[in-house]
Amino acid sequence: MAEARKAGLEAFCPEGQPGRYLARRDFAMKTGGAPALPDEQELWRLIEGLCESCTSFEALRGADILKLALDSSGFEGRKFWKNALPRA
């Protein structure tokens, strides 16, 4: 896990995706009315959980961590993400 943290979230997501996600999430949290959306620490916990079944960085990259994180926020989180937030 230490190696994963050194590599950063960007190592497990398409280029720029973690930064855009976190910026949109922060905007949603500041404006209010947003359902709970996973923060950076929750993304790392998800990666940590995936490390138990993935045997390589390549497998982690293929897991689509941000999709899994949004799916964990439930229907309301996914709907809010898709329809209510401006694109970064």
Biopython code that builds the backbone (N, CA, C, O; Angstrom):
import numpy as np
from Bio.PDB.StructureBuilder import StructureBuilder

atoms = [
    (1, "MET", "N", (0.819, -1.191, 0.000)),
    (1, "MET", "CA", (0.000, 0.000, 0.000)),
    (1, "MET", "C", (0.864, 1.255, 0.000)),
    (1, "MET", "O", (0.488, 2.281, -0.567)),
    (2, "ALA", "N", (2.013, 1.162, 0.637)),
    (2, "ALA", "CA", (2.920, 2.312, 0.661)),
    (2, "ALA", "C", (3.343, 2.687, -0.754)),
    (2, "ALA", "O", (3.446, 3.870, -1.079)),
    (3, "GLU", "N", (3.589, 1.686, -1.598)),
    (3, "GLU", "CA", (3.959, 1.962, -2.986)),
    (3, "GLU", "C", (2.807, 2.619, -3.730)),
    (3, "GLU", "O", (3.025, 3.511, -4.550)),
    (4, "ALA", "N", (1.599, 2.190, -3.454)),
    (4, "ALA", "CA", (0.430, 2.778, -4.103)),
    (4, "ALA", "C", (0.288, 4.244, -3.725)),
    (4, "ALA", "O", (0.027, 5.082, -4.589)),
    (5, "ARG", "N", (0.455, 4.565, -2.452)),
    (5, "ARG", "CA", (0.351, 5.964, -2.010)),
    (5, "ARG", "C", (1.437, 6.822, -2.638)),
    (5, "ARG", "O", (1.187, 7.972, -3.001)),
    (6, "LYS", "N", (2.646, 6.271, -2.771)),
    (6, "LYS", "CA", (3.728, 7.011, -3.422)),
    (6, "LYS", "C", (3.361, 7.340, -4.867)),
    (6, "LYS", "O", (3.664, 8.427, -5.359)),
    (7, "ALA", "N", (2.713, 6.400, -5.537)),
    (7, "ALA", "CA", (2.325, 6.595, -6.935)),
    (7, "ALA", "C", (1.205, 7.626, -7.069)),
    (7, "ALA", "O", (1.086, 8.271, -8.111)),
    (8, "GLY", "N", (0.393, 7.789, -6.046)),
    (8, "GLY", "CA", (-0.716, 8.754, -6.075)),
    (8, "GLY", "C", (-1.952, 8.193, -6.748)),
    (8, "GLY", "O", (-1.884, 7.195, -7.465)),
    (9, "LEU", "N", (-3.084, 8.845, -6.513)),
    (9, "LEU", "CA", (-4.345, 8.397, -7.107)),
    (9, "LEU", "C", (-4.281, 8.382, -8.626)),
    (9, "LEU", "O", (-4.920, 7.551, -9.271)),
    (10, "GLU", "N", (-3.506, 9.308, -9.199)),
    (10, "GLU", "CA", (-3.410, 9.412, -10.647)),
    (10, "GLU", "C", (-2.891, 8.128, -11.287)),
    (10, "GLU", "O", (-3.173, 7.856, -12.454)),
    (11, "ALA", "N", (-2.138, 7.343, -10.532)),
    (11, "ALA", "CA", (-1.594, 6.094, -11.062)),
    (11, "ALA", "C", (-2.678, 5.043, -11.287)),
    (11, "ALA", "O", (-2.450, 4.064, -11.998)),
    (12, "PHE", "N", (-3.846, 5.233, -10.695)),
    (12, "PHE", "CA", (-4.903, 4.235, -10.770)),
    (12, "PHE", "C", (-6.130, 4.696, -11.543)),
    (12, "PHE", "O", (-7.124, 3.975, -11.622)),
    (13, "CYS", "N", (-6.063, 5.888, -12.110)),
    (13, "CYS", "CA", (-7.204, 6.471, -12.817)),
    (13, "CYS", "C", (-6.708, 7.110, -14.112)),
    (13, "CYS", "O", (-5.520, 7.402, -14.246)),
    (14, "PRO", "N", (-7.605, 7.327, -15.054)),
    (14, "PRO", "CA", (-7.207, 8.050, -16.258)),
    (14, "PRO", "C", (-6.642, 9.430, -15.907)),
    (14, "PRO", "O", (-6.981, 10.011, -14.877)),
    (15, "GLU", "N", (-5.792, 9.928, -16.768)),
    (15, "GLU", "CA", (-5.086, 11.184, -16.529)),
    (15, "GLU", "C", (-6.031, 12.323, -16.120)),
    (15, "GLU", "O", (-7.016, 12.605, -16.802)),
    (16, "GLY", "N", (-5.716, 12.952, -15.022)),
    (16, "GLY", "CA", (-6.474, 14.100, -14.538)),
    (16, "GLY", "C", (-7.779, 13.777, -13.834)),
    (16, "GLY", "O", (-8.384, 14.663, -13.229)),
    (17, "GLN", "N", (-8.225, 12.540, -13.897)),
    (17, "GLN", "CA", (-9.529, 12.190, -13.355)),
    (17, "GLN", "C", (-9.653, 12.413, -11.844)),
    (17, "GLN", "O", (-10.654, 12.978, -11.405)),
    (18, "PRO", "N", (-8.679, 11.994, -11.037)),
    (18, "PRO", "CA", (-8.850, 12.221, -9.596)),
    (18, "PRO", "C", (-8.955, 13.697, -9.237)),
    (18, "PRO", "O", (-9.772, 14.070, -8.396)),
    (19, "GLY", "N", (-8.150, 14.531, -9.855)),
    (19, "GLY", "CA", (-8.202, 15.967, -9.580)),
    (19, "GLY", "C", (-9.544, 16.575, -9.958)),
    (19, "GLY", "O", (-10.103, 17.370, -9.203)),
    (20, "ARG", "N", (-10.063, 16.204, -11.124)),
    (20, "ARG", "CA", (-11.374, 16.721, -11.555)),
    (20, "ARG", "C", (-12.471, 16.235, -10.613)),
    (20, "ARG", "O", (-13.338, 17.008, -10.207)),
    (21, "TYR", "N", (-12.425, 14.947, -10.270)),
    (21, "TYR", "CA", (-13.436, 14.401, -9.367)),
    (21, "TYR", "C", (-13.419, 15.143, -8.034)),
    (21, "TYR", "O", (-14.463, 15.587, -7.556)),
    (22, "LEU", "N", (-12.240, 15.279, -7.434)),
    (22, "LEU", "CA", (-12.149, 15.906, -6.112)),
    (22, "LEU", "C", (-12.559, 17.376, -6.163)),
    (22, "LEU", "O", (-13.156, 17.872, -5.208)),
    (23, "ALA", "N", (-12.254, 18.086, -7.254)),
    (23, "ALA", "CA", (-12.673, 19.478, -7.394)),
    (23, "ALA", "C", (-14.201, 19.577, -7.474)),
    (23, "ALA", "O", (-14.802, 20.435, -6.827)),
    (24, "ARG", "N", (-14.825, 18.706, -8.261)),
    (24, "ARG", "CA", (-16.289, 18.712, -8.368)),
    (24, "ARG", "C", (-16.929, 18.326, -7.033)),
    (24, "ARG", "O", (-17.936, 18.907, -6.629)),
    (25, "ARG", "N", (-16.338, 17.346, -6.354)),
    (25, "ARG", "CA", (-16.849, 16.924, -5.053)),
    (25, "ARG", "C", (-16.776, 18.075, -4.056)),
    (25, "ARG", "O", (-17.745, 18.340, -3.344)),
    (26, "ASP", "N", (-15.629, 18.765, -4.000)),
    (26, "ASP", "CA", (-15.480, 19.897, -3.083)),
    (26, "ASP", "C", (-16.514, 20.980, -3.374)),
    (26, "ASP", "O", (-17.084, 21.555, -2.447)),
    (27, "PHE", "N", (-16.761, 21.264, -4.658)),
    (27, "PHE", "CA", (-17.778, 22.242, -5.038)),
    (27, "PHE", "C", (-19.145, 21.806, -4.520)),
    (27, "PHE", "O", (-19.891, 22.613, -3.966)),
    (28, "ALA", "N", (-19.468, 20.535, -4.701)),
    (28, "ALA", "CA", (-20.774, 20.021, -4.253)),
    (28, "ALA", "C", (-20.919, 20.141, -2.746)),
    (28, "ALA", "O", (-21.983, 20.519, -2.254)),
    (29, "MET", "N", (-19.870, 19.826, -2.013)),
    (29, "MET", "CA", (-19.936, 19.892, -0.556)),
    (29, "MET", "C", (-20.089, 21.331, -0.075)),
    (29, "MET", "O", (-20.760, 21.576, 0.928)),
    (30, "LYS", "N", (-19.478, 22.285, -0.773)),
    (30, "LYS", "CA", (-19.564, 23.697, -0.380)),
    (30, "LYS", "C", (-20.923, 24.298, -0.689)),
    (30, "LYS", "O", (-21.392, 25.170, 0.043)),
    (31, "THR", "N", (-21.564, 23.848, -1.760)),
    (31, "THR", "CA", (-22.846, 24.424, -2.148)),
    (31, "THR", "C", (-24.006, 23.847, -1.351)),
    (31, "THR", "O", (-25.091, 24.428, -1.335)),
    (32, "GLY", "N", (-23.799, 22.727, -0.700)),
    (32, "GLY", "CA", (-24.837, 22.126, 0.132)),
    (32, "GLY", "C", (-25.842, 21.330, -0.680)),
    (32, "GLY", "O", (-25.906, 21.456, -1.903)),
    (33, "GLY", "N", (-26.604, 20.534, -0.013)),
    (33, "GLY", "CA", (-27.639, 19.734, -0.645)),
    (33, "GLY", "C", (-27.120, 18.493, -1.347)),
    (33, "GLY", "O", (-27.899, 17.744, -1.937)),
    (34, "ALA", "N", (-25.819, 18.267, -1.293)),
    (34, "ALA", "CA", (-25.249, 17.105, -1.960)),
    (34, "ALA", "C", (-25.316, 15.890, -1.048)),
    (34, "ALA", "O", (-25.114, 16.005, 0.161)),
    (35, "PRO", "N", (-25.600, 14.730, -1.621)),
    (35, "PRO", "CA", (-25.503, 13.512, -0.824)),
    (35, "PRO", "C", (-24.034, 13.246, -0.504)),
    (35, "PRO", "O", (-23.149, 13.877, -1.082)),
    (36, "ALA", "N", (-23.779, 12.343, 0.385)),
    (36, "ALA", "CA", (-22.400, 12.004, 0.725)),
    (36, "ALA", "C", (-21.694, 11.442, -0.501)),
    (36, "ALA", "O", (-22.143, 10.462, -1.097)),
    (37, "LEU", "N", (-20.600, 12.065, -0.863)),
    (37, "LEU", "CA", (-19.775, 11.589, -1.969)),
    (37, "LEU", "C", (-18.406, 11.214, -1.418)),
    (37, "LEU", "O", (-17.894, 11.902, -0.535)),
    (38, "PRO", "N", (-17.808, 10.147, -1.916)),
    (38, "PRO", "CA", (-16.516, 9.693, -1.382)),
    (38, "PRO", "C", (-15.431, 10.766, -1.485)),
    (38, "PRO", "O", (-15.292, 11.425, -2.516)),
    (39, "ASP", "N", (-14.665, 10.932, -0.404)),
    (39, "ASP", "CA", (-13.552, 11.881, -0.417)),
    (39, "ASP", "C", (-12.255, 11.140, -0.742)),
    (39, "ASP", "O", (-12.273, 9.940, -1.016)),
    (40, "GLU", "N", (-11.138, 11.855, -0.710)),
    (40, "GLU", "CA", (-9.858, 11.243, -1.078)),
    (40, "GLU", "C", (-9.511, 10.061, -0.176)),
    (40, "GLU", "O", (-9.021, 9.039, -0.656)),
    (41, "GLN", "N", (-9.759, 10.193, 1.112)),
    (41, "GLN", "CA", (-9.449, 9.089, 2.028)),
    (41, "GLN", "C", (-10.299, 7.858, 1.715)),
    (41, "GLN", "O", (-9.824, 6.728, 1.828)),
    (42, "GLU", "N", (-11.547, 8.076, 1.323)),
    (42, "GLU", "CA", (-12.402, 6.943, 0.970)),
    (42, "GLU", "C", (-11.911, 6.271, -0.312)),
    (42, "GLU", "O", (-12.016, 5.053, -0.458)),
    (43, "LEU", "N", (-11.372, 7.068, -1.242)),
    (43, "LEU", "CA", (-10.793, 6.486, -2.452)),
    (43, "LEU", "C", (-9.606, 5.602, -2.094)),
    (43, "LEU", "O", (-9.442, 4.518, -2.655)),
    (44, "TRP", "N", (-8.773, 6.065, -1.155)),
    (44, "TRP", "CA", (-7.627, 5.248, -0.721)),
    (44, "TRP", "C", (-8.088, 3.980, -0.013)),
    (44, "TRP", "O", (-7.488, 2.921, -0.195)),
    (45, "ARG", "N", (-9.151, 4.073, 0.795)),
    (45, "ARG", "CA", (-9.668, 2.864, 1.451)),
    (45, "ARG", "C", (-10.172, 1.861, 0.413)),
    (45, "ARG", "O", (-9.987, 0.654, 0.569)),
    (46, "LEU", "N", (-10.803, 2.360, -0.636)),
    (46, "LEU", "CA", (-11.270, 1.491, -1.710)),
    (46, "LEU", "C", (-10.081, 0.811, -2.390)),
    (46, "LEU", "O", (-10.124, -0.391, -2.649)),
    (47, "ILE", "N", (-9.030, 1.564, -2.679)),
    (47, "ILE", "CA", (-7.828, 0.982, -3.282)),
    (47, "ILE", "C", (-7.235, -0.071, -2.350)),
    (47, "ILE", "O", (-6.831, -1.147, -2.792)),
    (48, "GLU", "N", (-7.187, 0.246, -1.065)),
    (48, "GLU", "CA", (-6.648, -0.717, -0.094)),
    (48, "GLU", "C", (-7.441, -2.019, -0.120)),
    (48, "GLU", "O", (-6.866, -3.107, -0.086)),
    (49, "GLY", "N", (-8.755, -1.898, -0.180)),
    (49, "GLY", "CA", (-9.586, -3.095, -0.268)),
    (49, "GLY", "C", (-9.340, -3.872, -1.553)),
    (49, "GLY", "O", (-9.334, -5.103, -1.548)),
    (50, "LEU", "N", (-9.137, -3.158, -2.649)),
    (50, "LEU", "CA", (-8.870, -3.819, -3.923)),
    (50, "LEU", "C", (-7.516, -4.518, -3.931)),
    (50, "LEU", "O", (-7.323, -5.502, -4.644)),
    (51, "CYS", "N", (-6.579, -4.005, -3.134)),
    (51, "CYS", "CA", (-5.253, -4.622, -3.064)),
    (51, "CYS", "C", (-5.326, -6.066, -2.574)),
    (51, "CYS", "O", (-4.429, -6.860, -2.853)),
    (52, "GLU", "N", (-6.374, -6.405, -1.856)),
    (52, "GLU", "CA", (-6.520, -7.769, -1.364)),
    (52, "GLU", "C", (-6.795, -8.757, -2.491)),
    (52, "GLU", "O", (-6.445, -9.933, -2.394)),
    (53, "SER", "N", (-7.431, -8.270, -3.571)),
    (53, "SER", "CA", (-7.755, -9.181, -4.668)),
    (53, "SER", "C", (-6.949, -8.915, -5.936)),
    (53, "SER", "O", (-6.806, -9.810, -6.769)),
    (54, "CYS", "N", (-6.429, -7.723, -6.098)),
    (54, "CYS", "CA", (-5.632, -7.400, -7.280)),
    (54, "CYS", "C", (-4.171, -7.741, -7.002)),
    (54, "CYS", "O", (-3.661, -7.503, -5.907)),
    (55, "THR", "N", (-3.523, -8.289, -7.987)),
    (55, "THR", "CA", (-2.141, -8.716, -7.788)),
    (55, "THR", "C", (-1.121, -7.804, -8.459)),
    (55, "THR", "O", (0.079, -8.074, -8.394)),
    (56, "SER", "N", (-1.578, -6.718, -9.107)),
    (56, "SER", "CA", (-0.651, -5.807, -9.773)),
    (56, "SER", "C", (-1.255, -4.414, -9.870)),
    (56, "SER", "O", (-2.462, -4.231, -9.713)),
    (57, "PHE", "N", (-0.386, -3.427, -10.134)),
    (57, "PHE", "CA", (-0.880, -2.070, -10.382)),
    (57, "PHE", "C", (-1.805, -2.066, -11.596)),
    (57, "PHE", "O", (-2.802, -1.345, -11.620)),
    (58, "GLU", "N", (-1.474, -2.866, -12.594)),
    (58, "GLU", "CA", (-2.305, -2.926, -13.806)),
    (58, "GLU", "C", (-3.727, -3.366, -13.467)),
    (58, "GLU", "O", (-4.690, -2.818, -14.004)),
    (59, "ALA", "N", (-3.865, -4.340, -12.588)),
    (59, "ALA", "CA", (-5.192, -4.795, -12.175)),
    (59, "ALA", "C", (-5.928, -3.692, -11.426)),
    (59, "ALA", "O", (-7.135, -3.525, -11.605)),
    (60, "LEU", "N", (-5.220, -2.937, -10.589)),
    (60, "LEU", "CA", (-5.850, -1.822, -9.881)),
    (60, "LEU", "C", (-6.309, -0.750, -10.861)),
    (60, "LEU", "O", (-7.407, -0.210, -10.725)),
    (61, "ARG", "N", (-5.470, -0.439, -11.850)),
    (61, "ARG", "CA", (-5.845, 0.567, -12.855)),
    (61, "ARG", "C", (-7.096, 0.150, -13.611)),
    (61, "ARG", "O", (-7.923, 0.991, -13.964)),
    (62, "GLY", "N", (-7.235, -1.138, -13.857)),
    (62, "GLY", "CA", (-8.388, -1.638, -14.595)),
    (62, "GLY", "C", (-9.662, -1.697, -13.780)),
    (62, "GLY", "O", (-10.730, -1.975, -14.325)),
    (63, "ALA", "N", (-9.572, -1.444, -12.492)),
    (63, "ALA", "CA", (-10.737, -1.574, -11.611)),
    (63, "ALA", "C", (-11.698, -0.391, -11.699)),
    (63, "ALA", "O", (-12.810, -0.493, -11.180)),
    (64, "ASP", "N", (-11.332, 0.711, -12.319)),
    (64, "ASP", "CA", (-12.142, 1.936, -12.410)),
    (64, "ASP", "C", (-12.592, 2.390, -11.021)),
    (64, "ASP", "O", (-13.770, 2.329, -10.668)),
    (65, "ILE", "N", (-11.626, 2.839, -10.265)),
    (65, "ILE", "CA", (-11.819, 3.197, -8.865)),
    (65, "ILE", "C", (-12.872, 4.273, -8.670)),
    (65, "ILE", "O", (-13.681, 4.180, -7.747)),
    (66, "LEU", "N", (-12.879, 5.289, -9.517)),
    (66, "LEU", "CA", (-13.871, 6.350, -9.327)),
    (66, "LEU", "C", (-15.287, 5.861, -9.603)),
    (66, "LEU", "O", (-16.226, 6.289, -8.932)),
    (67, "LYS", "N", (-15.454, 4.980, -10.569)),
    (67, "LYS", "CA", (-16.788, 4.402, -10.798)),
    (67, "LYS", "C", (-17.231, 3.607, -9.576)),
    (67, "LYS", "O", (-18.368, 3.734, -9.121)),
    (68, "LEU", "N", (-16.332, 2.790, -9.052)),
    (68, "LEU", "CA", (-16.663, 2.015, -7.851)),
    (68, "LEU", "C", (-17.001, 2.937, -6.678)),
    (68, "LEU", "O", (-17.919, 2.655, -5.908)),
    (69, "ALA", "N", (-16.261, 4.031, -6.545)),
    (69, "ALA", "CA", (-16.511, 4.974, -5.452)),
    (69, "ALA", "C", (-17.881, 5.618, -5.607)),
    (69, "ALA", "O", (-18.630, 5.719, -4.636)),
    (70, "LEU", "N", (-18.218, 6.054, -6.820)),
    (70, "LEU", "CA", (-19.534, 6.663, -7.028)),
    (70, "LEU", "C", (-20.646, 5.644, -6.850)),
    (70, "LEU", "O", (-21.708, 5.967, -6.319)),
    (71, "ASP", "N", (-20.410, 4.423, -7.287)),
    (71, "ASP", "CA", (-21.415, 3.376, -7.070)),
    (71, "ASP", "C", (-21.655, 3.159, -5.579)),
    (71, "ASP", "O", (-22.775, 2.862, -5.164)),
    (72, "SER", "N", (-20.600, 3.309, -4.773)),
    (72, "SER", "CA", (-20.752, 3.125, -3.330)),
    (72, "SER", "C", (-21.560, 4.252, -2.689)),
    (72, "SER", "O", (-22.050, 4.106, -1.570)),
    (73, "SER", "N", (-21.698, 5.371, -3.393)),
    (73, "SER", "CA", (-22.476, 6.487, -2.843)),
    (73, "SER", "C", (-23.975, 6.297, -3.060)),
    (73, "SER", "O", (-24.775, 7.116, -2.608)),
    (74, "GLY", "N", (-24.353, 5.238, -3.738)),
    (74, "GLY", "CA", (-25.764, 4.916, -3.926)),
    (74, "GLY", "C", (-26.391, 5.670, -5.092)),
    (74, "GLY", "O", (-25.740, 6.471, -5.762)),
    (75, "PHE", "N", (-27.655, 5.398, -5.312)),
    (75, "PHE", "CA", (-28.386, 5.980, -6.428)),
    (75, "PHE", "C", (-28.402, 7.499, -6.368)),
    (75, "PHE", "O", (-28.161, 8.167, -7.374)),
    (76, "GLU", "N", (-28.688, 8.050, -5.185)),
    (76, "GLU", "CA", (-28.768, 9.512, -5.072)),
    (76, "GLU", "C", (-27.428, 10.180, -5.364)),
    (76, "GLU", "O", (-27.381, 11.224, -6.014)),
    (77, "GLY", "N", (-26.349, 9.585, -4.888)),
    (77, "GLY", "CA", (-25.022, 10.139, -5.160)),
    (77, "GLY", "C", (-24.699, 10.106, -6.638)),
    (77, "GLY", "O", (-24.200, 11.087, -7.189)),
    (78, "ARG", "N", (-24.977, 8.986, -7.286)),
    (78, "ARG", "CA", (-24.718, 8.839, -8.723)),
    (78, "ARG", "C", (-25.570, 9.822, -9.527)),
    (78, "ARG", "O", (-25.075, 10.463, -10.454)),
    (79, "LYS", "N", (-26.840, 9.939, -9.174)),
    (79, "LYS", "CA", (-27.756, 10.854, -9.872)),
    (79, "LYS", "C", (-27.292, 12.299, -9.705)),
    (79, "LYS", "O", (-27.255, 13.055, -10.675)),
    (80, "PHE", "N", (-26.941, 12.681, -8.489)),
    (80, "PHE", "CA", (-26.467, 14.039, -8.227)),
    (80, "PHE", "C", (-25.203, 14.310, -9.032)),
    (80, "PHE", "O", (-25.069, 15.365, -9.653)),
    (81, "TRP", "N", (-24.288, 13.365, -9.020)),
    (81, "TRP", "CA", (-23.014, 13.523, -9.743)),
    (81, "TRP", "C", (-23.256, 13.748, -11.222)),
    (81, "TRP", "O", (-22.626, 14.604, -11.842)),
    (82, "LYS", "N", (-24.163, 12.982, -11.778)),
    (82, "LYS", "CA", (-24.416, 13.039, -13.215)),
    (82, "LYS", "C", (-25.179, 14.289, -13.636)),
    (82, "LYS", "O", (-24.885, 14.869, -14.682)),
    (83, "ASN", "N", (-26.148, 14.709, -12.840)),
    (83, "ASN", "CA", (-27.071, 15.753, -13.278)),
    (83, "ASN", "C", (-26.871, 17.132, -12.653)),
    (83, "ASN", "O", (-27.207, 18.137, -13.280)),
    (84, "ALA", "N", (-26.344, 17.208, -11.455)),
    (84, "ALA", "CA", (-26.373, 18.498, -10.734)),
    (84, "ALA", "C", (-25.050, 19.232, -10.704)),
    (84, "ALA", "O", (-25.027, 20.432, -10.431)),
    (85, "LEU", "N", (-23.965, 18.564, -10.972)),
    (85, "LEU", "CA", (-22.667, 19.214, -10.825)),
    (85, "LEU", "C", (-22.125, 19.719, -12.146)),
    (85, "LEU", "O", (-22.262, 19.054, -13.173)),
    (86, "PRO", "N", (-21.506, 20.901, -12.126)),
    (86, "PRO", "CA", (-20.852, 21.381, -13.350)),
    (86, "PRO", "C", (-19.648, 20.511, -13.668)),
    (86, "PRO", "O", (-18.995, 19.983, -12.768)),
    (87, "ARG", "N", (-19.370, 20.371, -14.923)),
    (87, "ARG", "CA", (-18.194, 19.594, -15.339)),
    (87, "ARG", "C", (-16.945, 20.433, -15.169)),
    (87, "ARG", "O", (-16.924, 21.617, -15.507)),
    (88, "ALA", "N", (-15.900, 19.807, -14.639)),
    (88, "ALA", "CA", (-14.625, 20.525, -14.435)),
    (88, "ALA", "C", (-13.811, 20.523, -15.706)),
    (88, "ALA", "O", (-12.711, 21.075, -15.735)),
]
sb = StructureBuilder()
sb.init_structure("model")
sb.init_model(0)
sb.init_chain("A")
sb.init_seg("    ")
for serial, (resi, resn, name, xyz) in enumerate(atoms, 1):
    if name == "N":
        sb.init_residue(resn, " ", resi, " ")
    sb.init_atom(name, np.array(xyz, "f"), 0.0, 1.0, " ", f" {name:<3s}", serial, name[0])
structure = sb.get_structure()
